[in-house]
Every structure is written in C-alpha cells, then in structure tokens.
Amino acid sequence: MKTKRKEIPDCRGLVPRTPPEGLAAWAYVHCQGLKRSGMLYEVEWVSEMGLAECLSPDPKPKRIKMVRVTCSACGQSALMPWAHDAAHGYGFICNYEDGDAAFLFDGDETHCPQCGTPVVARRKSTLRRAGYFVSGQTSVMSASLAGEENMLALTVWTAQNRVYKSGQESLVLIPAEAYVFSRDGCVQLMGWCNSYSGSAGYFISYLLEWRQPQKWTHHRLEYRTIFGLTEALLAQSSLPHCKLDVYMDQFQSLCKKYPVSYLLLYQEHSNVEALLLHGLPLVLHELIEKECFSEIHWEETRPAAMLGLTRDELRLGRKQGWGAFLWRLFTSAKAVGELLTADDIYSAFELDDENVLDLVGRGPVGKSIRYLRRQMEMCVPEAEGQDPQLYDIVDAAYLLDYWRMAEIAGRNLNDTQVRFPDDLVLAHDTMIPLVKACEDKQLDVNFRVRRKQLRKYSFQADGLLIRPARSRKELADEGNALHHCVVAYAARHANRKTAIFFIRRASAPTKPYFTLELNESRLTVRQNRGFRNCDRTEEVRVFENKWLEWVRAGCRQDEKGRHPAE
C-alpha cells in the first residue's frame, strides 16, 4: 500500500547494517528454509585393475569415470557412479543405506546418504563465477532502537545458507529493508534494488548502504516472530503503548503476522490497541491480513462500540473466539433486525461456509443455518470408491438457489413448508423443470417483443431478403439446417444483448441460407455464417453491405412502407 506519513530526517546512518549478535543462530533454529545444505559433485577419473586387466600379459589399470560427491553439512566425501542425461548434463547415481538408488543432476533435492541432511545437488563447475551457491534462503526481522529519540526500527534481513566451492557452508545475513517509526511518522530504508543483465535477466541486487526513498510502498512480508522484540524494548521506544509484542504473540499457529502493517495502523488509529487487548483480536488479525479496515468504527473508543456490538455481544464473541466471518455474520444480521444466538453462531462455525453471509436479508438467518445443519446431517457417508451422495452438495448457496427458483416459479416463500422443505435436494430438483418452463414462457414473450423491435430492419434486394428471428424454435431449426450453434444465442437475442437475422433467397423465403448477428449499438455485423459455419459468398457480402448502408441511413421507406431497393 502507498504510505504517506510525517517526514522523518535522514535515518540511513541510524540503523546498523551488521546483524545483531545471536540473530544467525536464532534464524537457523526458527527458519526451516535454512536447514538445507549442498551436495557438490565433480568428475573424477579413477584407476581400477579388473580381472581381465590382471590376466593380461601387459597389465594396465583401467580408467573409469566416476563422480566425487561432497556434503557441506557433514563434510564427508564419496565416489559415486557417473550418470548422464541429454536434458540435464552429467550427474551421479546416489545409493542410500536402505538399498534405494536415484539419478541426481544439478539442482535436484535429496538427502545426504551419510548424515541424512536435506541437500541440493550442484556441479562444482557452475560455481566458478560466484564461488558459492545458495542452498536455502528466507527473510527474518529484528527489532532495535534508532537515534536519540529511540525510534523503533524493524530491520528485514535476507538469510542465505551459502555453500562454497570448497565444500564449506555458512549462514549470511544481508540487510534488505528497514522501517523506522517515530511517534507519528515512518520511513523505509532500502538495501536492495532490481537489476538487469543480458545473460541473467532481472534479479535482485543488494546495496552497500541504505537508500531512503521519499515515496515508498510497503512490502507486506509476513513474520511469525521478531528477533529482539520485547516489552522492555517497546517501553523505551517512540511507540511505548503499541503492543506490537502482544500482536506478534497471539495466535501463533493460526494467523500470518504483518508487523509493519500493524504499526502503520496504530499510528493512524491508536485505539487499535483496545481492539487487540479487549476486543476481538482474531478479527483484527484477519482484517490486517486483508487490509480491510473500513468496517471498524474508529471514531469510537470502547472496543464493543468499535466493532458495532454491545458489551454482552462482545463478551459472547470473546468467549466463542469469533473471527472476521462470524463477526460479520452477527453484525450483518443485527443490521437487518435479527439477533443470532450463541447456538446459531456455533452452527455457522460448524457449517464452515462463508456463503452463509448471503443469507442475510434473504430470509431468517438463524433458522436457515439450523435448517442447513439438519439437511447436511441427512447425508450418509459414502463407501470407499463410490461417488459422493447428493446431500454433500447442500450448502448456503444451494439453499439460496432454491429460493431464487421458488420465487421465479411464483411460490410463496412466506410459507414455512416452501421456504424450508423437508428434503432440500428433492425440492431443488423438483423446482428446476418448473423454472425452466417459466423461463421458456418469458423467453417466448421476449421473442415476440424483440420481433416487433427488429422488424424495421427487414430488407429485400437483388433476390435476397433479411428478417429478424421470430422464436427460439426458428433458431433451433436454423441451426439444425445449417449445422451451426445459433440456438445458443436465443437468450441473448431475446434479452436485447444481440440481434440475430436470417438471410434467405426471395424465391425460397423459408429455406435457411445465411445467419447474421448484428451489433445494434454500433450497427456493425459481428458474424455472418452459412452451411457448417462457412464464410459469406460474394453475393451475400454485397447484399450485406447494401443492407447496412440502408440501416445506417435510417431504414428509409416510401409512403407504402417499402424501402427503395424493392
């Protein structure tokens, strides 16, 4: 998101570029992506005296191409059989203790047969330029104080596990970004930029010093924990009451954490602390993840009022651990005059269907939720290998579709037996042909209206005539005769989304010849197809142009209703 805050003086010299003590060891423990080493390999010729060489009058050792493989984790080295593949070049055959073997090539992931560490196979010859490769990479964040004002600084480090050509490995921490927060301002420090090379394409290049852009975009990196972040550190910082430590400690296994987003929100609305401590913290976490804050009443100071709840309702939400979905369901139903009970909320949680929100305003929400649970309980678990039962498709969207069809069919949804039938699947399937009949009836009405609207475009000249389609049956007959799919345009034609016309020979006005689609708003032809979708003939093309010229001129007719070409 674009960020505009109160300007802070140059902070490039305030945030250190050397990692704090203990960060490397902490990153290795907390980041699984770094626990992957390298398996370097190169060709090595070995001499071997086989039986044939020993029995030879002039015994000479036989040279065999092998591969020397070295693990950077345990340092052990071994010779393995050479292998080659046209797509990957040369590699080796790795034999494991359990008797399995695998062909490995440059970039393949496996585990070391000696120590069991996850490794990436890499040819030594590919390391000539850089001298190392990165076997694992992630980003970590650390917290510190910057400047005399003790501004809170969050530094993002790119952690790389580098495997060198010598077979050694080391963990390197590169300063990538930093965010410095004063009491009411924030700046971003950049330690990287996008670079381009003709051979490598676009890549990230790390800078030797911080760069402080005037306009910047917050990169929403997620972190579950921050190195060095403590309550004591925050108490000494420029944001002593922000409760960032509480935000990062909550819901460790449930939520992604966006610490920079949280602090930017805190600077804009300091009462976010009340939501975190005394409101519905899971709702806050999910809103920060989606960057959707418009639903919160920030002008209020009490957590319940900020969430649109009473104290008792907030107490229920905290007891049940509402997330954003349950909170929205409760407040939306409350807005239309329905108060959901604790059992209703629990049933909605059990349904695990976000389409339940669409029930608000369409019918009684609580009763609908309980009804859906009963319908889902009718489902009999299918045996292994069998198709799912029909009742598996019952959800809020299915119920809403049934209500939509019932309204089209003219059924009274105020009748409880109609709104909540004993068997929803059966009632839904029964309603489909009724709705189809209603839609077909309405389609016929629309076709009649459409025919009156388009008959002004009827035209005849040079032995050909053109007229609008009159019914869906005509479209079906046209498609069957000419072997194309014009019947699929029936609804679009009837609903004024397009216009379908038939071109006939004047001597055979009932025999299909060509079918034309007109864009009414632009008075242009979208397509004009004949038998098996063939293109227009020269005769039809000339007729089409003459008809379009007449249509664009206003469909002029004489006093007897005839156009000049007749």
C-alpha positions in Angstrom: 0.0 0.0 0.0 1.1 3.6 -0.7 2.2 5.2 2.6 2.4 8.9 3.4 3.4 9.8 6.9 5.0 12.7 8.7 8.5 13.2 7.3 11.5 11.9 9.4 15.0 13.2 8.9 17.6 11.1 7.2 17.8 7.8 9.1 20.3 6.0 6.9 23.1 6.3 9.5 20.9 5.3 12.4 20.1 1.7 11.5 23.1 -0.6 11.7 23.8 -2.9 8.7 25.6 -5.5 10.7 23.3 -8.2 12.2 22.7 -8.2 16.0 24.5 -10.8 18.0 22.7 -14.1 18.1 20.5 -13.4 15.1 22.2 -16.0 12.9 21.8 -18.8 15.4 18.2 -17.7 16.1 17.4 -17.7 12.4 18.8 -21.2 11.9 16.6 -22.5 14.7 13.3 -20.8 13.6 13.5 -21.0 9.8 13.2 -24.4 8.2 14.2 -23.0 4.8 17.8 -22.6 6.1 18.2 -26.2 7.2 19.2 -27.4 3.7 22.8 -27.9 2.7 24.6 -28.6 -0.5 26.0 -31.7 -2.2 28.8 -30.7 -4.6 29.9 -33.0 -7.3 32.6 -33.1 -10.0 34.0 -35.7 -12.4 37.0 -37.8 -11.1 38.8 -40.4 -13.1 39.9 -43.5 -11.1 42.1 -46.4 -12.0 40.9 -49.9 -11.4 42.5 -53.4 -12.0 39.8 -55.8 -13.0 40.2 -59.5 -13.6 40.7 -59.0 -17.4 43.5 -56.5 -16.7 45.2 -58.8 -14.2 45.2 -61.7 -16.7 46.5 -59.6 -19.5 50.2 -60.2 -20.4 50.8 -56.5 -20.1 48.5 -55.5 -17.2 47.5 -51.8 -17.2 44.9 -50.3 -14.9 41.6 -49.3 -16.4 40.4 -45.7 -16.1 36.8 -45.3 -15.0 34.8 -42.0 -15.0 33.3 -41.5 -11.5 31.8 -38.5 -9.6 33.3 -37.1 -6.4 30.4 -36.0 -4.1 30.9 -33.9 -1.0 28.2 -33.0 1.6 28.6 -29.5 3.0 26.8 -30.5 6.2 28.9 -33.4 7.4 31.9 -32.8 5.2 32.1 -36.4 4.1 33.1 -37.2 0.5 32.5 -40.3 -1.6 32.9 -41.6 -5.1 29.6 -42.4 -6.9 28.8 -43.8 -10.4 28.7 -41.3 -13.2 25.4 -40.7 -15.0 24.4 -38.6 -18.0 21.1 -37.2 -19.3 20.6 -35.2 -22.5 18.4 -32.6 -20.8 20.4 -32.2 -17.6 24.0 -33.0 -18.5 26.0 -35.2 -16.2 25.2 -36.3 -12.7 25.6 -39.3 -10.5 23.9 -42.3 -9.1 23.3 -41.9 -5.3 23.0 -45.2 -3.3 21.2 -45.0 0.0 21.5 -47.2 3.1 18.1 -48.7 2.5 19.1 -50.1 -0.8 17.4 -47.5 -2.9 19.2 -45.6 -5.7 18.4 -42.3 -7.5 19.8 -40.5 -10.5 20.7 -37.0 -9.4 21.5 -34.0 -11.5 22.3 -30.3 -11.0 19.6 -28.7 -8.9 17.9 -31.9 -7.6 16.9 -32.1 -4.0 17.6 -35.2 -1.9 19.2 -36.0 1.5 22.8 -37.0 2.3 23.2 -40.8 2.4 25.7 -40.3 5.2 24.2 -37.8 7.6 20.6 -37.6 6.3 20.6 -33.8 6.0 18.4 -32.3 3.2 20.7 -31.2 0.4 20.7 -29.7 -3.1 23.0 -31.3 -5.7 25.1 -28.8 -7.6 28.0 -29.2 -10.1 31.2 -27.5 -8.9 31.8 -26.1 -12.4 28.7 -23.9 -12.0 30.3 -22.1 -9.1 33.3 -20.7 -10.9 32.0 -17.1 -11.1 30.4 -16.6 -7.7 32.3 -19.2 -5.8 29.2 -20.3 -3.9 25.5 -21.1 -4.3 22.5 -20.5 -2.0 21.1 -23.8 -0.8 18.4 -22.2 1.4 17.1 -18.7 1.7 14.4 -16.9 3.8 13.9 -13.5 5.4 13.9 -12.6 9.1 13.1 -9.5 11.1 14.8 -7.9 14.0 13.8 -5.0 16.3 16.0 -2.3 17.7 16.1 1.3 18.8 17.4 4.0 16.5 18.6 7.6 17.2 18.4 9.8 20.2 14.6 9.6 20.1 14.7 5.8 20.5 12.7 5.4 17.3 11.5 1.8 16.8 13.4 0.2 13.9 12.3 -3.1 12.3 15.0 -4.5 10.0 14.4 -7.2 7.4 17.4 -9.5 6.8 17.8 -11.9 3.9 19.2 -15.0 5.4 21.2 -17.2 3.0 22.8 -20.6 3.6 25.7 -20.4 1.3 27.6 -23.4 0.1 31.1 -22.7 -1.2 33.2 -24.4 -3.8 35.5 -25.7 -1.1 32.6 -27.7 0.4 32.2 -25.4 3.4 28.9 -23.6 4.2 28.0 -20.5 6.3 24.9 -18.5 7.1 25.0 -15.0 5.8 22.6 -12.2 6.8 22.1 -9.3 4.3 20.3 -6.1 5.3 17.4 -5.9 2.9 14.9 -3.4 4.3 14.3 -1.3 7.4 11.2 0.6 8.7 11.9 3.3 11.3 8.9 4.5 13.3 8.8 7.8 15.2 5.8 8.7 17.3 3.7 9.7 14.3 6.0 9.1 11.2 7.7 6.3 9.4 10.4 5.9 6.8 11.6 3.0 4.7 15.2 2.2 4.2 16.0 0.0 1.1 19.0 -2.3 0.9 18.2 -3.8 -2.5 17.2 -2.9 -6.0 16.1 -4.6 -9.2 18.9 -5.1 -11.6 19.1 -6.5 -15.1 21.7 -8.5 -17.0 21.6 -9.6 -20.6 22.5 -13.2 -19.6 20.7 -13.4 -16.2 17.7 -11.2 -16.9 16.1 -9.4 -13.9 17.5 -10.1 -10.5 17.8 -8.6 -7.0 21.0 -6.7 -6.3 21.9 -5.9 -2.7 23.3 -2.4 -2.0 26.4 -1.5 0.1 24.5 1.2 2.0 20.9 2.2 2.9 18.8 4.1 0.5 15.9 6.2 1.9 13.2 6.8 -0.8 10.8 9.8 -0.4 7.8 7.8 -1.8 7.7 4.2 -0.9 5.4 1.1 -1.0 5.2 -1.1 2.0 6.1 -4.7 1.1 3.7 -6.8 3.1 6.2 -9.5 4.3 4.8 -11.9 6.9 6.5 -13.0 10.0 5.5 -15.1 12.9 8.1 -13.7 15.3 10.7 -10.9 15.6 14.2 -11.2 17.0 14.9 -8.9 19.9 11.3 -7.7 20.3 10.4 -7.5 24.0 8.1 -5.5 26.2 11.0 -3.7 27.7 12.3 -2.6 24.3 8.9 -1.2 23.3 8.6 0.6 26.6 11.8 2.6 25.8 10.8 3.2 22.1 8.9 6.0 20.4 5.8 3.8 20.4 5.7 2.6 24.1 2.0 1.6 24.0 1.7 0.0 20.6 1.6 -3.6 22.0 3.4 -5.0 19.0 4.7 -7.8 21.2 1.2 -8.8 22.1 0.2 -8.7 18.4 3.1 -11.0 17.4 2.5 -13.5 20.3 -1.2 -14.0 19.6 -2.5 -16.9 17.5 1.0 -18.2 16.6 -0.4 -21.2 14.6 -3.4 -19.5 13.1 -2.5 -16.2 11.6 0.1 -14.6 9.4 1.6 -11.5 11.1 2.2 -8.2 9.4 4.1 -6.1 12.0 4.7 -3.1 9.7 1.1 -3.0 8.7 0.0 -3.2 12.4 2.3 -0.3 13.3 1.1 1.9 10.4 -2.5 1.2 11.5 -1.5 2.0 15.1 -0.1 5.4 14.1 -3.3 6.2 12.2 -5.7 4.8 14.8 -4.1 4.5 18.3 -7.3 2.8 19.6 -6.4 -0.3 17.7 -4.6 -1.3 20.9 -8.0 -1.6 22.6 -9.2 -4.0 19.9 -6.2 -6.1 20.4 -6.4 -6.3 24.1 -10.1 -6.1 24.9 -11.9 -6.6 21.6 -11.9 -9.5 19.2 -8.2 -10.0 18.4 -8.7 -12.7 15.8 -10.9 -10.3 13.8 -8.2 -7.6 14.0 -5.6 -10.1 12.7 -7.7 -11.1 9.8 -8.6 -7.5 8.9 -4.9 -6.6 8.9 -4.2 -9.6 6.7 -6.8 -8.4 4.1 -6.0 -4.7 4.7 -9.8 -4.1 5.2 -10.4 -1.6 8.0 -13.5 0.3 6.8 -15.8 -1.8 8.9 -14.4 -0.6 12.2 -15.9 2.4 13.8 -12.6 4.2 14.5 -14.4 7.3 15.9 -15.4 5.2 19.0 -13.1 4.4 21.9 -14.8 1.4 23.5 -13.9 -1.9 21.8 -17.5 -3.1 21.7 -18.7 0.1 20.0 -15.8 0.0 17.6 -17.0 -3.4 16.5 -20.7 -2.5 16.4 -21.5 -4.6 19.4 -22.9 -4.3 22.9 -20.8 -5.4 25.9 -22.8 -8.6 26.2 -22.3 -9.3 22.5 -18.6 -8.6 22.7 -18.4 -11.0 25.7 -20.1 -13.7 23.7 -17.7 -13.1 20.8 -14.6 -13.3 23.0 -16.0 -16.5 24.6 -16.5 -18.1 21.2 -13.4 -16.7 19.7 -15.0 -15.0 16.7 -13.1 -14.4 13.6 -14.0 -11.9 10.9 -16.5 -14.2 9.3 -18.6 -14.8 12.4 -18.3 -11.2 13.4 -19.6 -10.0 10.0 -22.4 -12.6 10.1 -23.6 -11.4 13.5 -23.3 -7.7 12.8 -24.9 -8.1 9.3 -27.9 -10.0 10.8 -28.2 -7.4 13.6 -28.3 -4.6 11.0 -31.5 -6.2 9.4 -33.1 -6.7 12.8 -32.1 -10.3 13.7 -30.0 -11.2 16.8 -28.2 -14.5 16.4 -27.8 -16.7 19.4 -24.7 -18.5 20.6 -26.1 -21.7 19.1 -26.7 -20.0 15.8 -23.1 -18.8 15.7 -21.8 -22.2 16.7 -23.9 -23.8 13.9 -22.5 -21.3 11.4 -19.0 -22.2 12.5 -19.8 -25.9 12.1 -21.1 -25.3 8.6 -17.8 -23.7 7.6 -19.4 -22.0 4.6 -18.8 -18.2 4.0 -21.8 -18.1 1.7 -23.9 -18.1 4.8 -23.3 -14.3 4.8 -25.5 -14.1 1.6 -28.5 -15.4 3.7 -28.7 -12.0 5.4 -31.6 -10.1 4.0 -32.9 -13.1 2.1 -34.6 -14.9 5.0 -34.3 -15.7 8.7 -30.5 -16.3 9.1 -30.5 -18.3 12.4 -33.4 -20.6 11.3 -31.7 -21.1 7.9 -28.4 -22.1 9.5 -30.1 -24.6 11.7 -32.1 -26.0 8.7 -28.9 -26.4 6.7 -27.3 -28.3 9.5 -30.2 -30.7 9.7 -30.2 -31.2 5.9 -26.4 -31.9 6.0 -26.9 -34.5 8.8 -29.2 -36.4 6.4 -26.1 -37.2 4.4 -25.0 -40.8 4.6 -21.2 -41.2 4.3 -20.4 -42.9 1.0 -18.4 -46.1 0.9 -14.8 -46.0 -0.4 -14.7 -45.8 -4.1 -18.3 -44.5 -4.5 -19.4 -41.1 -5.8 -20.4 -38.6 -3.1 -24.1 -38.5 -2.1 -26.4 -35.8 -3.4 -26.7 -34.3 0.1 -23.0 -33.5 0.1 -23.8 -30.5 -2.2 -26.2 -28.9 0.4 -24.8 -25.6 1.5 -26.0 -21.9 1.7 -25.5 -21.3 -2.0 -27.7 -24.4 -2.7 -30.5 -23.1 -0.4 -30.3 -19.6 -2.0 -30.5 -21.1 -5.4 -33.7 -23.0 -4.4 -35.2 -19.8 -3.0 -34.4 -18.0 -6.3 -36.1 -20.7 -8.3 -39.1 -20.7 -6.0 -39.6 -17.0 -6.5 -39.4 -17.4 -10.3 -41.9 -20.2 -10.1 -44.3 -18.0 -8.1 -44.1 -20.0 -4.9 -44.8 -18.2 -1.6 -41.7 -18.2 0.5 -43.6 -16.9 3.5 -44.9 -20.4 3.8 -42.5 -22.3 6.0 -43.0 -25.5 4.1 -42.0 -23.8 0.9 -39.0 -22.0 2.3 -37.7 -24.9 4.3 -38.9 -28.2 2.6 -38.3 -31.5 4.4 -35.9 -32.6 1.6 -34.0 -29.7 0.2 -32.3 -31.7 -2.6 -35.7 -33.2 -3.8 -37.4 -29.7 -3.6 -34.5 -28.2 -5.5 -34.6 -30.8 -8.3 -38.4 -30.5 -8.5 -38.1 -26.8 -9.0 -35.7 -27.0 -11.9 -38.3 -28.0 -14.6 -40.8 -25.5 -13.2 -38.3 -22.7 -13.5 -37.3 -23.9 -17.0 -40.9 -23.7 -18.1 -41.3 -20.2 -16.6 -38.1 -19.0 -18.2 -39.2 -20.5 -21.6 -42.5 -18.8 -21.3 -40.8 -15.5 -20.5 -38.4 -16.1 -23.4 -41.3 -16.5 -25.8 -42.7 -13.2 -24.6 -39.4 -11.6 -25.1 -39.1 -13.0 -28.6 -42.4 -11.5 -29.6 -41.3 -8.1 -28.2 -38.0 -8.5 -30.0 -39.6 -9.3 -33.3 -41.6 -6.1 -33.2 -38.5 -4.1 -32.3 -36.4 -5.5 -35.1 -38.9 -5.8 -38.0 -38.0 -2.3 -39.1 -34.6 -3.8 -40.3 -36.4 -6.2 -42.7 -35.0 -5.7 -46.2 -35.1 -7.2 -49.7 -32.9 -6.6 -52.7 -31.2 -8.5 -55.6 -33.1 -11.6 -55.0 -32.2 -11.9 -51.3 -34.1 -10.8 -48.1 -33.2 -10.4 -44.5 -35.5 -10.5 -41.5 -35.1 -11.0 -37.7 -35.5 -14.4 -35.9 -39.1 -14.8 -34.6 -38.8 -17.6 -32.0 -36.4 -20.0 -30.3 -37.8 -22.8 -32.4 -36.8 -20.9 -35.6 -33.3 -20.5 -34.2 -33.1 -24.2 -33.5 -34.4 -25.1 -37.0 -31.9 -22.7 -38.5 -29.0 -24.3 -36.5 -30.1 -27.8 -37.4 -30.4 -27.0 -41.1 -27.1 -25.1 -41.4 -25.2 -27.2 -38.8 -24.1 -24.3 -36.6 -24.8 -23.2 -33.0 -27.1 -20.2 -33.5 -29.6 -21.7 -31.0 -27.1 -20.9 -28.2 -27.8 -17.2 -28.9 -31.5 -17.5 -28.2 -31.5 -15.9 -24.7 -29.1 -13.1 -25.7 -31.3 -12.3 -28.7 -34.5 -12.2 -26.7 -32.9 -10.2 -23.9 -31.6 -7.5 -26.3 -27.9 -8.4 -25.9 -27.6 -9.1 -29.6 -29.7 -9.4 -32.7 -30.0 -12.4 -35.0 -31.2 -12.2 -38.5 -31.9 -14.7 -41.3 -30.8 -14.2 -44.9 -33.0 -16.0 -47.4 -33.4 -16.2 -51.1 -36.5 -14.3 -52.1 -37.6 -17.3 -54.2 -37.3 -19.6 -51.1 -38.1 -17.5 -48.0 -38.5 -20.5 -45.7 -35.2 -22.2 -46.6 -32.2 -21.3 -44.3 -29.3 -19.8 -46.3 -27.1 -17.5 -44.1 -27.4 -16.4 -40.4 -26.2 -12.9 -39.4 -25.5 -11.4 -36.0 -25.8 -7.6 -35.7 -24.3 -5.3 -33.1 -27.3 -2.9 -32.7 -25.4 -0.1 -30.8 -22.7 0.2 -33.5 -24.7 -1.1 -36.5 -21.9 -3.5 -37.4 -22.0 -7.2 -38.3 -20.4 -9.4 -35.7 -20.6 -12.5 -37.9 -22.4 -13.9 -40.9 -22.3 -17.7 -41.4 -23.7 -20.2 -43.8 -23.7 -24.0 -44.0 -21.3 -25.5 -41.5 -20.1 -22.0 -40.5 -18.8 -21.2 -44.0 -18.0 -17.6 -44.8 -20.3 -15.4 -46.7 -20.3 -15.6 -50.5 -19.6 -12.6 -52.8 -23.4 -12.3 -53.4 -24.2 -12.3 -49.7 -21.3 -9.9 -49.0 -22.7 -7.3 -51.5 -26.2 -7.7 -50.1 -25.0 -7.3 -46.5 -23.1 -4.0 -47.4 -26.2 -2.7 -49.2 -28.4 -3.6 -46.2 -26.0 -2.0 -43.7 -25.9 1.2 -45.8 -29.7 1.3 -45.7 -29.9 0.6 -42.0 -27.3 3.3 -41.2 -29.2 5.8 -43.3 -32.3 5.3 -41.1 -34.2 2.5 -42.8 -35.9 4.9 -45.2 -39.2 3.6 -46.7 -41.8 5.1 -49.1 -45.4 6.0 -48.2 -46.4 2.4 -48.7 -43.8 1.1 -46.3 -41.5 -0.2 -48.9 -37.7 0.5 -49.0 -36.2 1.9 -52.2 -34.5 -1.4 -53.2 -37.8 -3.3 -53.5 
